[in-house]
Amino acid sequence: MSVRRTARAVTVLAVTALLAGCAGEPSVWTHNQQDDCERRGGVWRTTLGFCEFQSGGAGSM
């Protein structure tokens, strides 16, 4: 029974170590709404909390 207990303890420690390694600093690839808006060519309106795009002018001839 001691071998099972030791194996379980090692498994718990390994899983804990792996999870702790993933809990560090946030990724540099974290996106937010402003970044997504600007990446798509829009203008982020902070006070209103939305992304504004210019009209493509498809209706004029």
Residue pairs with C-beta under 8 A, 6 or more apart in sequence:
33 44
33 49
33 51
34 44
34 46
36 51
37 43
37 44
37 51
38 44
40 51
40 53
41 53
42 51
42 52
42 53
43 51
43 52
43 53
44 50
44 51
44 52
45 51
45 52
